[in-house]
């Protein structure tokens, strides 16, 4: 459930960042979105290791918080 919440925050914030990037033609915002998504996707692979959930889930929450903070600064 926590991983789903993390991806929900990442995807919602990323949509806002992407649409703002399209509107203002900011290439940095358009690059930020897929990079953050790839980082979050790779972090879920940590869960495959024994005890990886103790590391991967908090790291995913950190990525979600960073994405939300970046989105908050734009709005």
PyMOL Python script that loads the backbone (N, CA, C, O; Angstrom):
from pymol import cmd

cmd.read_pdbstr("""\
ATOM      1  N   UNK A   1       0.825  -1.192   0.000  1.00  0.00           N
ATOM      2  CA  UNK A   1       0.000   0.000   0.000  1.00  0.00           C
ATOM      3  C   UNK A   1       0.871   1.259   0.000  1.00  0.00           C
ATOM      4  O   UNK A   1       0.520   2.261  -0.624  1.00  0.00           O
ATOM      5  N   UNK A   2       1.990   1.206   0.691  1.00  0.00           N
ATOM      6  CA  UNK A   2       2.868   2.379   0.751  1.00  0.00           C
ATOM      7  C   UNK A   2       3.520   2.620  -0.607  1.00  0.00           C
ATOM      8  O   UNK A   2       3.684   3.768  -1.021  1.00  0.00           O
ATOM      9  N   UNK A   3       3.887   1.559  -1.295  1.00  0.00           N
ATOM     10  CA  UNK A   3       4.473   1.704  -2.628  1.00  0.00           C
ATOM     11  C   UNK A   3       3.445   2.292  -3.592  1.00  0.00           C
ATOM     12  O   UNK A   3       3.780   3.141  -4.418  1.00  0.00           O
ATOM     13  N   UNK A   4       2.209   1.848  -3.487  1.00  0.00           N
ATOM     14  CA  UNK A   4       1.149   2.409  -4.338  1.00  0.00           C
ATOM     15  C   UNK A   4       0.937   3.884  -4.044  1.00  0.00           C
ATOM     16  O   UNK A   4       0.751   4.681  -4.963  1.00  0.00           O
ATOM     17  N   UNK A   5       0.965   4.252  -2.772  1.00  0.00           N
ATOM     18  CA  UNK A   5       0.833   5.662  -2.402  1.00  0.00           C
ATOM     19  C   UNK A   5       1.991   6.478  -2.958  1.00  0.00           C
ATOM     20  O   UNK A   5       1.793   7.592  -3.444  1.00  0.00           O
ATOM     21  N   UNK A   6       3.199   5.926  -2.888  1.00  0.00           N
ATOM     22  CA  UNK A   6       4.360   6.624  -3.440  1.00  0.00           C
ATOM     23  C   UNK A   6       4.220   6.868  -4.934  1.00  0.00           C
ATOM     24  O   UNK A   6       4.493   7.968  -5.415  1.00  0.00           O
ATOM     25  N   UNK A   7       3.798   5.848  -5.666  1.00  0.00           N
ATOM     26  CA  UNK A   7       3.624   6.021  -7.110  1.00  0.00           C
ATOM     27  C   UNK A   7       2.446   6.934  -7.437  1.00  0.00           C
ATOM     28  O   UNK A   7       2.480   7.642  -8.444  1.00  0.00           O
ATOM     29  N   UNK A   8       1.413   6.930  -6.610  1.00  0.00           N
ATOM     30  CA  UNK A   8       0.297   7.850  -6.815  1.00  0.00           C
ATOM     31  C   UNK A   8       0.774   9.292  -6.711  1.00  0.00           C
ATOM     32  O   UNK A   8       0.425  10.127  -7.546  1.00  0.00           O
ATOM     33  N   UNK A   9       1.564   9.584  -5.696  1.00  0.00           N
ATOM     34  CA  UNK A   9       2.098  10.940  -5.517  1.00  0.00           C
ATOM     35  C   UNK A   9       3.039  11.294  -6.665  1.00  0.00           C
ATOM     36  O   UNK A   9       2.985  12.405  -7.192  1.00  0.00           O
ATOM     37  N   UNK A  10       3.891  10.365  -7.050  1.00  0.00           N
ATOM     38  CA  UNK A  10       4.837  10.618  -8.143  1.00  0.00           C
ATOM     39  C   UNK A  10       4.091  10.882  -9.449  1.00  0.00           C
ATOM     40  O   UNK A  10       4.413  11.836 -10.157  1.00  0.00           O
ATOM     41  N   UNK A  11       3.105  10.058  -9.777  1.00  0.00           N
ATOM     42  CA  UNK A  11       2.397  10.222 -11.049  1.00  0.00           C
ATOM     43  C   UNK A  11       1.547  11.486 -11.074  1.00  0.00           C
ATOM     44  O   UNK A  11       1.506  12.181 -12.090  1.00  0.00           O
ATOM     45  N   UNK A  12       0.873  11.794  -9.974  1.00  0.00           N
ATOM     46  CA  UNK A  12       0.046  13.001  -9.931  1.00  0.00           C
ATOM     47  C   UNK A  12       0.910  14.251 -10.044  1.00  0.00           C
ATOM     48  O   UNK A  12       0.600  15.161 -10.813  1.00  0.00           O
ATOM     49  N   UNK A  13       1.987  14.291  -9.279  1.00  0.00           N
ATOM     50  CA  UNK A  13       2.888  15.446  -9.336  1.00  0.00           C
ATOM     51  C   UNK A  13       3.567  15.543 -10.697  1.00  0.00           C
ATOM     52  O   UNK A  13       3.750  16.637 -11.230  1.00  0.00           O
ATOM     53  N   UNK A  14       3.935  14.405 -11.250  1.00  0.00           N
ATOM     54  CA  UNK A  14       4.605  14.403 -12.549  1.00  0.00           C
ATOM     55  C   UNK A  14       3.694  14.905 -13.662  1.00  0.00           C
ATOM     56  O   UNK A  14       4.157  15.565 -14.592  1.00  0.00           O
ATOM     57  N   UNK A  15       2.409  14.600 -13.575  1.00  0.00           N
ATOM     58  CA  UNK A  15       1.480  15.115 -14.582  1.00  0.00           C
ATOM     59  C   UNK A  15       1.423  16.633 -14.530  1.00  0.00           C
ATOM     60  O   UNK A  15       1.412  17.294 -15.568  1.00  0.00           O
ATOM     61  N   UNK A  16       1.388  17.185 -13.328  1.00  0.00           N
ATOM     62  CA  UNK A  16       1.359  18.645 -13.182  1.00  0.00           C
ATOM     63  C   UNK A  16       2.648  19.248 -13.716  1.00  0.00           C
ATOM     64  O   UNK A  16       2.622  20.258 -14.420  1.00  0.00           O
ATOM     65  N   UNK A  17       3.776  18.630 -13.384  1.00  0.00           N
ATOM     66  CA  UNK A  17       5.074  19.124 -13.852  1.00  0.00           C
ATOM     67  C   UNK A  17       5.152  19.043 -15.373  1.00  0.00           C
ATOM     68  O   UNK A  17       5.623  19.979 -16.019  1.00  0.00           O
ATOM     69  N   UNK A  18       4.695  17.933 -15.951  1.00  0.00           N
ATOM     70  CA  UNK A  18       4.767  17.759 -17.405  1.00  0.00           C
ATOM     71  C   UNK A  18       3.889  18.767 -18.129  1.00  0.00           C
ATOM     72  O   UNK A  18       4.334  19.386 -19.096  1.00  0.00           O
ATOM     73  N   UNK A  19       2.656  18.944 -17.682  1.00  0.00           N
ATOM     74  CA  UNK A  19       1.775  19.901 -18.352  1.00  0.00           C
ATOM     75  C   UNK A  19       2.297  21.319 -18.215  1.00  0.00           C
ATOM     76  O   UNK A  19       2.164  22.120 -19.140  1.00  0.00           O
ATOM     77  N   UNK A  20       2.886  21.638 -17.076  1.00  0.00           N
ATOM     78  CA  UNK A  20       3.500  22.956 -16.915  1.00  0.00           C
ATOM     79  C   UNK A  20       4.704  23.092 -17.847  1.00  0.00           C
ATOM     80  O   UNK A  20       4.927  24.156 -18.425  1.00  0.00           O
ATOM     81  N   UNK A  21       5.470  22.028 -17.991  1.00  0.00           N
ATOM     82  CA  UNK A  21       6.615  22.054 -18.901  1.00  0.00           C
ATOM     83  C   UNK A  21       6.207  22.229 -20.345  1.00  0.00           C
ATOM     84  O   UNK A  21       6.870  22.941 -21.100  1.00  0.00           O
ATOM     85  N   UNK A  22       5.108  21.577 -20.743  1.00  0.00           N
ATOM     86  CA  UNK A  22       4.604  21.760 -22.109  1.00  0.00           C
ATOM     87  C   UNK A  22       4.127  23.189 -22.324  1.00  0.00           C
ATOM     88  O   UNK A  22       4.384  23.788 -23.368  1.00  0.00           O
ATOM     89  N   UNK A  23       3.430  23.732 -21.327  1.00  0.00           N
ATOM     90  CA  UNK A  23       2.885  25.078 -21.463  1.00  0.00           C
ATOM     91  C   UNK A  23       3.949  26.156 -21.515  1.00  0.00           C
ATOM     92  O   UNK A  23       3.850  27.104 -22.293  1.00  0.00           O
ATOM     93  N   UNK A  24       4.974  26.005 -20.676  1.00  0.00           N
ATOM     94  CA  UNK A  24       6.040  27.007 -20.613  1.00  0.00           C
ATOM     95  C   UNK A  24       7.241  26.641 -21.475  1.00  0.00           C
ATOM     96  O   UNK A  24       8.225  27.379 -21.525  1.00  0.00           O
ATOM     97  N   UNK A  25       7.160  25.503 -22.151  1.00  0.00           N
ATOM     98  CA  UNK A  25       8.250  25.003 -23.001  1.00  0.00           C
ATOM     99  C   UNK A  25       9.578  24.902 -22.236  1.00  0.00           C
ATOM    100  O   UNK A  25      10.635  25.293 -22.730  1.00  0.00           O
ATOM    101  N   UNK A  26       9.482  24.364 -21.017  1.00  0.00           N
ATOM    102  CA  UNK A  26      10.675  24.150 -20.195  1.00  0.00           C
ATOM    103  C   UNK A  26      11.140  22.712 -20.382  1.00  0.00           C
ATOM    104  O   UNK A  26      10.491  21.764 -19.938  1.00  0.00           O
ATOM    105  N   UNK A  27      12.256  22.578 -21.036  1.00  0.00           N
ATOM    106  CA  UNK A  27      12.787  21.249 -21.336  1.00  0.00           C
ATOM    107  C   UNK A  27      13.201  20.515 -20.056  1.00  0.00           C
ATOM    108  O   UNK A  27      13.120  19.289 -19.986  1.00  0.00           O
ATOM    109  N   UNK A  28      13.644  21.267 -19.049  1.00  0.00           N
ATOM    110  CA  UNK A  28      14.070  20.628 -17.806  1.00  0.00           C
ATOM    111  C   UNK A  28      12.907  19.904 -17.126  1.00  0.00           C
ATOM    112  O   UNK A  28      13.091  18.827 -16.558  1.00  0.00           O
ATOM    113  N   UNK A  29      11.715  20.491 -17.183  1.00  0.00           N
ATOM    114  CA  UNK A  29      10.547  19.822 -16.605  1.00  0.00           C
ATOM    115  C   UNK A  29      10.181  18.573 -17.393  1.00  0.00           C
ATOM    116  O   UNK A  29       9.781  17.563 -16.814  1.00  0.00           O
ATOM    117  N   UNK A  30      10.316  18.642 -18.702  1.00  0.00           N
ATOM    118  CA  UNK A  30       9.969  17.496 -19.538  1.00  0.00           C
ATOM    119  C   UNK A  30      10.962  16.350 -19.377  1.00  0.00           C
ATOM    120  O   UNK A  30      10.604  15.189 -19.576  1.00  0.00           O
ATOM    121  N   UNK A  31      12.187  16.659 -19.025  1.00  0.00           N
ATOM    122  CA  UNK A  31      13.186  15.620 -18.769  1.00  0.00           C
ATOM    123  C   UNK A  31      13.033  15.072 -17.354  1.00  0.00           C
ATOM    124  O   UNK A  31      13.260  13.886 -17.112  1.00  0.00           O
ATOM    125  N   UNK A  32      12.646  15.939 -16.422  1.00  0.00           N
ATOM    126  CA  UNK A  32      12.501  15.558 -15.018  1.00  0.00           C
ATOM    127  C   UNK A  32      11.504  14.412 -14.839  1.00  0.00           C
ATOM    128  O   UNK A  32      11.749  13.485 -14.067  1.00  0.00           O
ATOM    129  N   UNK A  33      10.392  14.478 -15.548  1.00  0.00           N
ATOM    130  CA  UNK A  33       9.302  13.515 -15.349  1.00  0.00           C
ATOM    131  C   UNK A  33       9.714  12.073 -15.669  1.00  0.00           C
ATOM    132  O   UNK A  33       9.557  11.210 -14.805  1.00  0.00           O
ATOM    133  N   UNK A  34      10.230  11.769 -16.861  1.00  0.00           N
ATOM    134  CA  UNK A  34      10.597  10.366 -17.102  1.00  0.00           C
ATOM    135  C   UNK A  34      11.788   9.899 -16.268  1.00  0.00           C
ATOM    136  O   UNK A  34      11.885   8.721 -15.926  1.00  0.00           O
ATOM    137  N   UNK A  35      12.689  10.818 -15.943  1.00  0.00           N
ATOM    138  CA  UNK A  35      13.839  10.437 -15.116  1.00  0.00           C
ATOM    139  C   UNK A  35      13.372  10.019 -13.723  1.00  0.00           C
ATOM    140  O   UNK A  35      13.828   9.006 -13.192  1.00  0.00           O
ATOM    141  N   UNK A  36      12.471  10.792 -13.136  1.00  0.00           N
ATOM    142  CA  UNK A  36      11.951  10.444 -11.811  1.00  0.00           C
ATOM    143  C   UNK A  36      11.195   9.120 -11.861  1.00  0.00           C
ATOM    144  O   UNK A  36      11.309   8.301 -10.948  1.00  0.00           O
ATOM    145  N   UNK A  37      10.433   8.914 -12.913  1.00  0.00           N
ATOM    146  CA  UNK A  37       9.690   7.659 -13.032  1.00  0.00           C
ATOM    147  C   UNK A  37      10.642   6.464 -13.145  1.00  0.00           C
ATOM    148  O   UNK A  37      10.410   5.429 -12.520  1.00  0.00           O
ATOM    149  N   UNK A  38      11.695   6.599 -13.926  1.00  0.00           N
ATOM    150  CA  UNK A  38      12.669   5.506 -14.056  1.00  0.00           C
ATOM    151  C   UNK A  38      13.388   5.238 -12.738  1.00  0.00           C
ATOM    152  O   UNK A  38      13.624   4.084 -12.379  1.00  0.00           O
ATOM    153  N   UNK A  39      13.736   6.303 -12.019  1.00  0.00           N
ATOM    154  CA  UNK A  39      14.385   6.126 -10.715  1.00  0.00           C
ATOM    155  C   UNK A  39      13.457   5.377  -9.765  1.00  0.00           C
ATOM    156  O   UNK A  39      13.882   4.451  -9.074  1.00  0.00           O
ATOM    157  N   UNK A  40      12.188   5.780  -9.734  1.00  0.00           N
ATOM    158  CA  UNK A  40      11.228   5.111  -8.854  1.00  0.00           C
ATOM    159  C   UNK A  40      11.036   3.651  -9.255  1.00  0.00           C
ATOM    160  O   UNK A  40      10.928   2.779  -8.392  1.00  0.00           O
ATOM    161  N   UNK A  41      10.994   3.383 -10.547  1.00  0.00           N
ATOM    162  CA  UNK A  41      10.825   2.005 -11.013  1.00  0.00           C
ATOM    163  C   UNK A  41      12.025   1.142 -10.633  1.00  0.00           C
ATOM    164  O   UNK A  41      11.861  -0.009 -10.229  1.00  0.00           O
ATOM    165  N   UNK A  42      13.218   1.692 -10.762  1.00  0.00           N
ATOM    166  CA  UNK A  42      14.425   0.937 -10.401  1.00  0.00           C
ATOM    167  C   UNK A  42      14.477   0.698  -8.890  1.00  0.00           C
ATOM    168  O   UNK A  42      14.947  -0.347  -8.441  1.00  0.00           O
ATOM    169  N   UNK A  43      13.995   1.667  -8.109  1.00  0.00           N
ATOM    170  CA  UNK A  43      14.001   1.490  -6.657  1.00  0.00           C
ATOM    171  C   UNK A  43      13.106   0.337  -6.217  1.00  0.00           C
ATOM    172  O   UNK A  43      13.351  -0.269  -5.174  1.00  0.00           O
ATOM    173  N   UNK A  44      12.084   0.030  -6.990  1.00  0.00           N
ATOM    174  CA  UNK A  44      11.228  -1.099  -6.616  1.00  0.00           C
ATOM    175  C   UNK A  44      11.947  -2.434  -6.797  1.00  0.00           C
ATOM    176  O   UNK A  44      11.547  -3.435  -6.202  1.00  0.00           O
ATOM    177  N   UNK A  45      12.997  -2.461  -7.606  1.00  0.00           N
ATOM    178  CA  UNK A  45      13.766  -3.704  -7.774  1.00  0.00           C
ATOM    179  C   UNK A  45      14.524  -4.078  -6.510  1.00  0.00           C
ATOM    180  O   UNK A  45      14.897  -5.237  -6.326  1.00  0.00           O
ATOM    181  N   UNK A  46      14.752  -3.099  -5.638  1.00  0.00           N
ATOM    182  CA  UNK A  46      15.420  -3.381  -4.367  1.00  0.00           C
ATOM    183  C   UNK A  46      14.573  -4.341  -3.532  1.00  0.00           C
ATOM    184  O   UNK A  46      15.106  -5.106  -2.729  1.00  0.00           O
ATOM    185  N   UNK A  47      13.265  -4.300  -3.723  1.00  0.00           N
ATOM    186  CA  UNK A  47      12.366  -5.158  -2.951  1.00  0.00           C
ATOM    187  C   UNK A  47      12.578  -6.639  -3.235  1.00  0.00           C
ATOM    188  O   UNK A  47      12.129  -7.478  -2.454  1.00  0.00           O
ATOM    189  N   UNK A  48      13.245  -6.982  -4.325  1.00  0.00           N
ATOM    190  CA  UNK A  48      13.494  -8.387  -4.652  1.00  0.00           C
ATOM    191  C   UNK A  48      14.552  -9.012  -3.743  1.00  0.00           C
ATOM    192  O   UNK A  48      14.570 -10.229  -3.558  1.00  0.00           O
ATOM    193  N   UNK A  49      15.420  -8.198  -3.185  1.00  0.00           N
ATOM    194  CA  UNK A  49      16.454  -8.704  -2.283  1.00  0.00           C
ATOM    195  C   UNK A  49      15.825  -9.029  -0.925  1.00  0.00           C
ATOM    196  O   UNK A  49      14.830  -8.416  -0.538  1.00  0.00           O
ATOM    197  N   UNK A  50      16.401  -9.983  -0.211  1.00  0.00           N
ATOM    198  CA  UNK A  50      15.878 -10.282   1.127  1.00  0.00           C
ATOM    199  C   UNK A  50      15.981  -9.048   2.034  1.00  0.00           C
ATOM    200  O   UNK A  50      17.057  -8.471   2.189  1.00  0.00           O
ATOM    201  N   UNK A  51      14.877  -8.662   2.613  1.00  0.00           N
ATOM    202  CA  UNK A  51      14.852  -7.480   3.473  1.00  0.00           C
ATOM    203  C   UNK A  51      14.902  -6.177   2.708  1.00  0.00           C
ATOM    204  O   UNK A  51      15.086  -5.114   3.302  1.00  0.00           O
ATOM    205  N   UNK A  52      14.742  -6.244   1.412  1.00  0.00           N
ATOM    206  CA  UNK A  52      14.848  -5.044   0.582  1.00  0.00           C
ATOM    207  C   UNK A  52      13.732  -4.043   0.806  1.00  0.00           C
ATOM    208  O   UNK A  52      13.885  -2.855   0.523  1.00  0.00           O
ATOM    209  N   UNK A  53      12.605  -4.529   1.316  1.00  0.00           N
ATOM    210  CA  UNK A  53      11.473  -3.621   1.563  1.00  0.00           C
ATOM    211  C   UNK A  53      11.823  -2.577   2.620  1.00  0.00           C
ATOM    212  O   UNK A  53      11.266  -1.479   2.624  1.00  0.00           O
ATOM    213  N   UNK A  54      12.736  -2.918   3.505  1.00  0.00           N
ATOM    214  CA  UNK A  54      13.140  -1.967   4.541  1.00  0.00           C
ATOM    215  C   UNK A  54      13.948  -0.817   3.967  1.00  0.00           C
ATOM    216  O   UNK A  54      14.053   0.238   4.593  1.00  0.00           O
ATOM    217  N   UNK A  55      14.517  -1.004   2.794  1.00  0.00           N
ATOM    218  CA  UNK A  55      15.321   0.038   2.151  1.00  0.00           C
ATOM    219  C   UNK A  55      14.567   0.662   0.981  1.00  0.00           C
ATOM    220  O   UNK A  55      14.527   1.885   0.853  1.00  0.00           O
ATOM    221  N   UNK A  56      13.974  -0.161   0.136  1.00  0.00           N
ATOM    222  CA  UNK A  56      13.343   0.318  -1.094  1.00  0.00           C
ATOM    223  C   UNK A  56      12.119   1.178  -0.867  1.00  0.00           C
ATOM    224  O   UNK A  56      11.932   2.185  -1.551  1.00  0.00           O
ATOM    225  N   UNK A  57      11.283   0.796   0.084  1.00  0.00           N
ATOM    226  CA  UNK A  57      10.052   1.551   0.323  1.00  0.00           C
ATOM    227  C   UNK A  57      10.330   2.955   0.853  1.00  0.00           C
ATOM    228  O   UNK A  57       9.741   3.907   0.343  1.00  0.00           O
ATOM    229  N   UNK A  58      11.201   3.132   1.853  1.00  0.00           N
ATOM    230  CA  UNK A  58      11.504   4.507   2.285  1.00  0.00           C
ATOM    231  C   UNK A  58      12.175   5.342   1.190  1.00  0.00           C
ATOM    232  O   UNK A  58      11.924   6.543   1.090  1.00  0.00           O
ATOM    233  N   UNK A  59      13.022   4.717   0.375  1.00  0.00           N
ATOM    234  CA  UNK A  59      13.649   5.465  -0.717  1.00  0.00           C
ATOM    235  C   UNK A  59      12.612   5.922  -1.738  1.00  0.00           C
ATOM    236  O   UNK A  59      12.705   7.029  -2.268  1.00  0.00           O
ATOM    237  N   UNK A  60      11.628   5.075  -2.013  1.00  0.00           N
ATOM    238  CA  UNK A  60      10.547   5.459  -2.920  1.00  0.00           C
ATOM    239  C   UNK A  60       9.742   6.621  -2.336  1.00  0.00           C
ATOM    240  O   UNK A  60       9.320   7.518  -3.066  1.00  0.00           O
ATOM    241  N   UNK A  61       9.535   6.600  -1.032  1.00  0.00           N
ATOM    242  CA  UNK A  61       8.827   7.710  -0.378  1.00  0.00           C
ATOM    243  C   UNK A  61       9.634   8.998  -0.454  1.00  0.00           C
ATOM    244  O   UNK A  61       9.056  10.079  -0.568  1.00  0.00           O
ATOM    245  N   UNK A  62      10.949   8.904  -0.393  1.00  0.00           N
ATOM    246  CA  UNK A  62      11.803  10.087  -0.535  1.00  0.00           C
ATOM    247  C   UNK A  62      11.682  10.651  -1.947  1.00  0.00           C
ATOM    248  O   UNK A  62      11.580  11.865  -2.122  1.00  0.00           O
ATOM    249  N   UNK A  63      11.692   9.782  -2.949  1.00  0.00           N
ATOM    250  CA  UNK A  63      11.527  10.239  -4.337  1.00  0.00           C
ATOM    251  C   UNK A  63      10.162  10.902  -4.509  1.00  0.00           C
ATOM    252  O   UNK A  63      10.048  11.922  -5.188  1.00  0.00           O
ATOM    253  N   UNK A  64       9.130  10.329  -3.897  1.00  0.00           N
ATOM    254  CA  UNK A  64       7.793  10.932  -3.973  1.00  0.00           C
ATOM    255  C   UNK A  64       7.778  12.300  -3.302  1.00  0.00           C
ATOM    256  O   UNK A  64       7.160  13.234  -3.813  1.00  0.00           O
ATOM    257  N   UNK A  65       8.454  12.426  -2.164  1.00  0.00           N
ATOM    258  CA  UNK A  65       8.499  13.711  -1.463  1.00  0.00           C
ATOM    259  C   UNK A  65       9.256  14.759  -2.271  1.00  0.00           C
ATOM    260  O   UNK A  65       8.854  15.922  -2.307  1.00  0.00           O
ATOM    261  N   UNK A  66      10.347  14.358  -2.919  1.00  0.00           N
ATOM    262  CA  UNK A  66      11.117  15.294  -3.746  1.00  0.00           C
ATOM    263  C   UNK A  66      10.282  15.752  -4.939  1.00  0.00           C
ATOM    264  O   UNK A  66      10.288  16.933  -5.286  1.00  0.00           O
ATOM    265  N   UNK A  67       9.571  14.830  -5.560  1.00  0.00           N
ATOM    266  CA  UNK A  67       8.719  15.183  -6.697  1.00  0.00           C
ATOM    267  C   UNK A  67       7.593  16.115  -6.264  1.00  0.00           C
ATOM    268  O   UNK A  67       7.278  17.081  -6.958  1.00  0.00           O
ATOM    269  N   UNK A  68       6.994  15.824  -5.123  1.00  0.00           N
ATOM    270  CA  UNK A  68       5.924  16.673  -4.608  1.00  0.00           C
ATOM    271  C   UNK A  68       6.443  18.064  -4.262  1.00  0.00           C
ATOM    272  O   UNK A  68       5.763  19.058  -4.517  1.00  0.00           O
ATOM    273  N   UNK A  69       7.631  18.146  -3.688  1.00  0.00           N
ATOM    274  CA  UNK A  69       8.234  19.439  -3.358  1.00  0.00           C
ATOM    275  C   UNK A  69       8.517  20.246  -4.622  1.00  0.00           C
ATOM    276  O   UNK A  69       8.259  21.450  -4.659  1.00  0.00           O
ATOM    277  N   UNK A  70       9.039  19.601  -5.645  1.00  0.00           N
ATOM    278  CA  UNK A  70       9.318  20.293  -6.910  1.00  0.00           C
ATOM    279  C   UNK A  70       8.025  20.809  -7.536  1.00  0.00           C
ATOM    280  O   UNK A  70       7.974  21.920  -8.063  1.00  0.00           O
ATOM    281  N   UNK A  71       6.987  19.983  -7.468  1.00  0.00           N
ATOM    282  CA  UNK A  71       5.683  20.389  -7.999  1.00  0.00           C
ATOM    283  C   UNK A  71       5.116  21.550  -7.183  1.00  0.00           C
ATOM    284  O   UNK A  71       4.543  22.483  -7.744  1.00  0.00           O
ATOM    285  N   UNK A  72       5.274  21.493  -5.875  1.00  0.00           N
ATOM    286  CA  UNK A  72       4.757  22.539  -4.990  1.00  0.00           C
ATOM    287  C   UNK A  72       5.428  23.878  -5.284  1.00  0.00           C
ATOM    288  O   UNK A  72       4.769  24.917  -5.238  1.00  0.00           O
ATOM    289  N   UNK A  73       6.713  23.872  -5.583  1.00  0.00           N
ATOM    290  CA  UNK A  73       7.436  25.113  -5.888  1.00  0.00           C
ATOM    291  C   UNK A  73       6.950  25.732  -7.190  1.00  0.00           C
ATOM    292  O   UNK A  73       6.992  26.952  -7.347  1.00  0.00           O
ATOM    293  N   UNK A  74       6.491  24.911  -8.123  1.00  0.00           N
ATOM    294  CA  UNK A  74       6.025  25.435  -9.405  1.00  0.00           C
ATOM    295  C   UNK A  74       4.680  26.129  -9.268  1.00  0.00           C
ATOM    296  O   UNK A  74       4.418  27.137  -9.925  1.00  0.00           O
ATOM    297  N   UNK A  75       3.839  25.586  -8.416  1.00  0.00           N
ATOM    298  CA  UNK A  75       2.472  26.108  -8.279  1.00  0.00           C
ATOM    299  C   UNK A  75       2.472  27.227  -7.325  1.00  0.00           C
ATOM    300  O   UNK A  75       1.422  27.813  -7.062  1.00  0.00           O
TER     301      UNK A  75
END
""", "prot")
cmd.dss("prot")
cmd.show_as("cartoon", "prot")
cmd.util.cbc("prot")
cmd.orient("prot")
